[in-house]
């Protein structure tokens, strides 16, 4: 899975590919590395973060209720998760932009897990 050449943002440490539909004048984000398609829509770039946080929260709660992992596993016979491969693919591009991808993911994950801090969580937009 190649994610280069895309506009992306990270919410709660999870990358989302961002696109713009000129016809509807809406931005659409789709989280990658999850075990289901989780998307969100926004009228402006500033609305992407809260919409993405809401979609991710609902998805994670659904996974908790169903007692299943939210992460997409690698192919049969390979241990681990696809998200690990995505991070590895993005690491060098992020480093070239002065971003420590793994520190960003750790920080965002901790912030996202604190319910009272969700509205203050940082969002990072990247273009790869």
N, C-alpha and C positions, 0 to 999 in steps of 0.2 A: 504494500500500500504506500504510494508516494503522496506526500502531502505538500511537497514543495510547490512554489508558485501560487500560493493561496493566501488570502487574508484570513488570519486566525486570531482568536482571543482565547484566553484561559480564564475559566471561572471555577473556583474551588479546585484548582490544579488540573482540571480536565480541559483539553483543547477542544475548540469548536471552530469549524470552518464557516466563514461568513461570506454571504453573497448578497447581491442587491438585485431585486427584480424591478426593472424600470417601468414595466407595465402597471404593477400594483404600487410602485413606489415604497416598497417594504424591504427591510433587511431581514435576512433569514440566517439563523445560526443552527448548525447541526453538530452536536457533540460527537467526537470520534473515540473509538476504543471502548464503547459501552456495549452491553449485550442486547440493546434494542435501539432503534432510532429515536433519539430525543432531540427535538428541534424547538425553536422559539422564533417568534416574529417581533419586529419592532419598527416603528416609523422613523426613528432616528438612531444614530450610533450611540447616543447617550442612554437610550432606552434598552439597548442590548443587554447590559449587565443585569438590571433587575429582572428582565424577562427570562434571561438565561438562568439566573439563580432560582427563580420560581420553578422553571421546568426541571432543573436538576434536583431541587428539593423534593418535588412530587415523585420523580423517578426513583430517587434513593429511598424514599419512604415506602413506595410500592415494593421495591426489592426487599426491604426489611420485613414488610408484612408477609411476603411470599417466601421468605427465607432463601433468597437466591443472591448470588453475587451480581453486582451491577456491571462488573467488568467482563469484556469479551475475552474468552480464553483463546490461546493460540490454537493452531490446528491440532488434530488428534495426534498424539504421540509426542507433542512438544509441551513441556511444562511452562507455566507462566501465562502472562496476559499480553494481548496485542498492544495495549497501552504502553507497555515497556518498550516495545519495538518502535512505536511512534515517538516516544521521548528520545530514544537513541538516534532516530533519524533527524530530529529537530535540534539536537544538542549543539552541533557544530555551527549551524546557522545562527542560533541564539548567541553562542559565544562570540561570533564575529560581530554581533551587534552590542556586545558588552553585557549580555544577560547570562547569569548562571541559571540555566533552566531548572536544575534540580532544586536549587534554593528557592526559586520562584514557586515551584510546585509545592514544596514543603510549607512555605509561608502561606500560600493560598489555601491549602488544605486545612491547616490549623485555623485560619480565619473563618473559613466556610463552616467548620464544625462548631464554632461558637455562635449559637443562634443569635445572641444579642449583638454580635459584631457583623452579621451578614450584610447589613446595609452599608457598612464602612469598608467592606472588603475591596481590595484593589483589583482592577481589571487591567490586563495587559494585552494590547493589540500588537500583533506581529505580522509582517509580510514576508513570506518565504518564497 
